[in-house]
Structures are given as structure tokens and as C-alpha cells.
């Protein structure tokens, strides 16, 4: 810890398990621990369900309510699919129902110690250093906080965003959306319907194959009608105030852009995992872990949710990640090997 914070260090615990990440998977892990008679703590650098909070305000989940439920608590929705607002309300109430202890707006730095005797070092919202003692650690940090940057000049300009939340401020404006999957298609549609002049730039020759079934015909019809301009087999080479430069196989040309949304995907915080001593496969970036218990090569340290899939962030969603808590807590409760080095699956498998 830095010297400037040492006088402010506060110790907490011991906890049976500290869950890093307060998304649906992290909460599900803490709830399962609580139901097993353990004392869990959930820590997150943002708000509760920080990633879901930063989803587009009008987002509709591509699933049904029962597949997002945790802790055997029913989710009620007005329609057939949960909205962002309904999901956030549900996860707040789940945390309240089980009395889950949380530390929000607190950033985890290093985890020290060993199985049964971990110390989690954090900085809270006031930059005060905190310490939490725990027997076990679950890392469920998701991936939405880490955009896949384009690595082009101008990407850091203030009118460029890697997240889309609300179309209203773009009314009457020229907007460029970079990407061709669900987030880009839905943003382009919202922007068009809010009165923006939208140009969608995608490196492939058509929209992504995995588009939601109700989004695919909508965006394709808007493109065919000329209501959303689409530049396929193209990529943005640089961004300038008021315009982007787009290149295809034949030439490079400017496109007006008062706002730019670079919606090219996200990835887990691999550096954080490696900093804790977790080994990652070189190609897939999957953490080494026992597939039955999800315990990593660091005894007593588990992974849950989308981070289990490495770079393949489309492999694990709320629907299946929410069950990781039961898997992990079952091992912690003595039904799996938890006090010795677990058998490790070959990297990438």
C-alpha cells in the first residue's frame, strides 16, 4: 500500500468468502454462501450491478425472467422479457432479502495471503485504504468495464464513447456507430428513432449472425430503406472533431460525426486476474480452474461468471453464470477439494 494511505487502513472480517464483483453472478455467489451458513462480503468498484446500470436505458434482455433469477426468488416483469429497470430493481431486492453485506464504490487492488487466510486490499470512495480478511475468494468481475479499444488516433476525444445509454442528446446530430453486433445495431436503431442521422460502420460485409431475432429484421429494413446508412467492409482509421475517416477496399473518406459510439465489444480484466497469481491460457485467456469446483490454480481462489470463458465473452451469460455460486459453495462446504491444490484443467479446455 502507498505510504500516504497507511495511516487510514481499516481492517474488517474475517469473512468466510469475499466476492469481488456485485453483478448478478457475484450476488448469486454471496447468496448461496449465505444460505449455506457462511458470512459473505461483496465488493465492487461501482454501484450494485454496475454493468447493468450502464446498459442502454431502454434495453430489453434477450431472455425470460426465470432465467435471470437468483436465490430462488421470483422475478416479475410487465412483459415477456425483463427491462433494464426491472432487472436492477430485482437484484436490489435480492440483496436486501438475503441481507448481503456490500462494499460499493471500492476498488480492489491486491489480494495477499493464502487459502484460509486471505487479505483483500482496497481503496474506498474517499481513497482510504481498507483491508478485508477472508477464508475464500470468488472473482466475478464480468467484462463490461473493459472496452475493446480500436487503437486509432482520436479515440480519446470527448465526443467518442464506448458505451451507449440514451439517444436523446443526439437528436438532430450526425452520429457514427462502429460495430455490427447487437449493441451497435440496437444503438443505431434507438438513435435513428430519436431523430439522429446515423451512419453505421462495420468491418464485415453484413451485420453479425448473432443479432437478436427482433433486432435483425429491424436494422436490415432500416438500412435497405436508407434510414440508417451502413458502410460495410469498412473500418474507421482516425477520429477528428466533427468527423471520422472511413476506409474500404478502394478509398478513404470523411463521414460527419458530432458523436461517435465505438461499440466493438468488451473483455474481462485479465491483468487483475494475473496480478492475483491466476494463470491464463496464452491464446484463449481462460483462467486455469477445476471445471467442477471453479477453483483456480491459486488454492481457495475461485472464478465465476463470464471471466471463466476468457476472451469468449459470448459463452457465459447471467442465465448460466448464476449457477456458478452453487457449484463453488458446494466445494467450499466440503463436497469438493478446497484445502489443497485442485486438479487443474488444461488451459483453453
Secondary structure as GFF3:
##gff-version 3
##sequence-region A 1 349
A	DSSP	alpha_helix	3	6	.	.	.	ID=ss1
A	DSSP	beta_strand	10	20	.	.	.	ID=ss2
A	DSSP	alpha_helix	24	35	.	.	.	ID=ss3
A	DSSP	beta_strand	40	43	.	.	.	ID=ss4
A	DSSP	alpha_helix	50	53	.	.	.	ID=ss5
A	DSSP	three_ten_helix	65	68	.	.	.	ID=ss6
A	DSSP	alpha_helix	84	97	.	.	.	ID=ss7
A	DSSP	beta_strand	101	103	.	.	.	ID=ss8
A	DSSP	beta_strand	107	114	.	.	.	ID=ss9
A	DSSP	beta_strand	117	123	.	.	.	ID=ss10
A	DSSP	beta_strand	129	139	.	.	.	ID=ss11
A	DSSP	beta_strand	160	161	.	.	.	ID=ss12
A	DSSP	three_ten_helix	168	170	.	.	.	ID=ss13
A	DSSP	beta_strand	174	178	.	.	.	ID=ss14
A	DSSP	alpha_helix	182	193	.	.	.	ID=ss15
A	DSSP	beta_strand	197	201	.	.	.	ID=ss16
A	DSSP	alpha_helix	213	224	.	.	.	ID=ss17
A	DSSP	beta_strand	229	231	.	.	.	ID=ss18
A	DSSP	beta_strand	235	240	.	.	.	ID=ss19
A	DSSP	beta_strand	242	247	.	.	.	ID=ss20
A	DSSP	beta_strand	252	257	.	.	.	ID=ss21
A	DSSP	beta_strand	259	262	.	.	.	ID=ss22
A	DSSP	alpha_helix	270	275	.	.	.	ID=ss23
A	DSSP	beta_strand	301	303	.	.	.	ID=ss24
A	DSSP	three_ten_helix	305	309	.	.	.	ID=ss25
A	DSSP	alpha_helix	318	321	.	.	.	ID=ss26
A	DSSP	alpha_helix	324	330	.	.	.	ID=ss27
A	DSSP	pi_helix	331	335	.	.	.	ID=ss28
###
